């Protein structure tokens, strides 16, 4: 999580600094705005990263539960087939 916040902070700083300089702000004002942008983008990236990781964990858990259910169903079907074969008259 720390790396997502750092990456968001760096991306926010550079992009806001360049945009502020591009619209004609003086460098000191652009630096102040970029600092605030760095903080806010870092928090945004942290929040989005947490949501993404939570969703990936949930998806993996659902896949695992589906696989376990499929294995149980196959085992039950196998038992049912063996029971049917065993009960048929010869």
C-alpha positions as a printed NumPy array, in Angstrom:
array([[  0.   ,   0.   ,   0.   ],
       [  2.88 ,   2.312,   0.723],
       [  4.08 ,   2.034,  -2.873],
       [  0.693,   2.921,  -4.317],
       [  0.601,   6.047,  -2.166],
       [  4.143,   6.992,  -3.184],
       [  3.398,   6.397,  -6.852],
       [  0.223,   8.483,  -6.623],
       [  2.086,  11.253,  -4.823],
       [  4.839,  11.402,  -7.418],
       [  2.375,  11.3  , -10.295],
       [  0.235,  14.003,  -8.699],
       [  3.206,  16.236,  -7.954],
       [  4.683,  16.066, -11.441],
       [  1.402,  16.43 , -13.302],
       [  0.069,  19.327, -11.212],
       [  3.425,  21.102, -11.235],
       [  3.63 ,  20.888, -15.023],
       [  0.027,  21.981, -15.486],
       [  0.484,  24.909, -13.102],
       [  3.609,  26.034, -14.955],
       [  1.79 ,  25.539, -18.261],
       [ -1.027,  27.894, -17.316],
       [  1.416,  30.601, -16.292],
       [  1.762,  30.317, -12.502],
       [  5.042,  31.349, -10.964],
       [  7.26 ,  28.415,  -9.864],
       [  6.762,  28.978,  -6.127],
       [  2.974,  28.957,  -6.453],
       [  3.169,  25.92 ,  -8.736],
       [  5.319,  24.159,  -6.137],
       [  2.742,  24.807,  -3.413],
       [ -0.101,  23.551,  -5.571],
       [  1.94 ,  20.517,  -6.585],
       [  2.602,  19.711,  -2.931],
       [ -1.108,  19.707,  -2.158],
       [ -1.773,  17.718,  -5.312],
       [  0.871,  15.205,  -4.29 ],
       [ -0.843,  14.625,  -0.965],
       [ -4.323,  14.337,  -2.446],
       [ -3.292,  12.073,  -5.317],
       [ -1.391,   9.858,  -2.878],
       [ -4.52 ,   9.449,  -0.769],
       [ -6.599,   8.81 ,  -3.88 ],
       [ -4.215,   6.1  ,  -5.094],
       [ -4.179,   4.536,  -1.623],
       [ -7.982,   4.428,  -1.524],
       [ -8.307,   2.998,  -5.04 ],
       [ -5.567,   0.453,  -4.312],
       [ -7.357,  -0.772,  -1.2  ],
       [-10.612,  -1.164,  -3.106],
       [ -8.82 ,  -3.   ,  -5.914],
       [ -7.076,  -5.416,  -3.552],
       [-10.329,  -6.091,  -1.683],
       [-12.088,  -6.9  ,  -4.965],
       [ -9.271,  -9.164,  -6.148],
       [ -9.372, -11.084,  -2.855],
       [-13.143, -11.438,  -3.133],
       [-12.869, -12.668,  -6.732],
       [-10.249, -15.254,  -5.761],
       [-12.371, -16.431,  -2.845],
       [-15.406, -16.813,  -5.113],
       [-13.344, -18.796,  -7.638],
       [-12.055, -21.029,  -4.862],
       [-15.567, -21.606,  -3.512],
       [-16.826, -22.426,  -7.019],
       [-13.991, -24.907,  -7.522],
       [-14.692, -26.577,  -4.179],
       [-18.407, -26.764,  -5.02 ],
       [-17.622, -28.262,  -8.438],
       [-15.349, -30.871,  -6.841],
       [-18.019, -31.766,  -4.3  ],
       [-20.628, -32.031,  -7.043],
       [-18.369, -34.274,  -9.136],
       [-17.713, -36.484,  -6.116],
       [-21.449, -36.714,  -5.395],
       [-22.158, -37.547,  -9.039],
       [-19.467, -40.225,  -8.949],
       [-21.027, -41.771,  -5.83 ],
       [-24.476, -41.627,  -7.411],
       [-23.231, -43.327, -10.591],
       [-21.499, -46.046,  -8.58 ],
       [-24.676, -46.568,  -6.56 ],
       [-26.781, -46.854,  -9.754],
       [-24.344, -49.337, -11.325],
       [-24.306, -51.403,  -8.151],
       [-28.097, -51.585,  -7.832],
       [-28.828, -52.653, -11.446],
       [-29.801, -56.319, -11.803],
       [-27.377, -58.445, -13.803]])
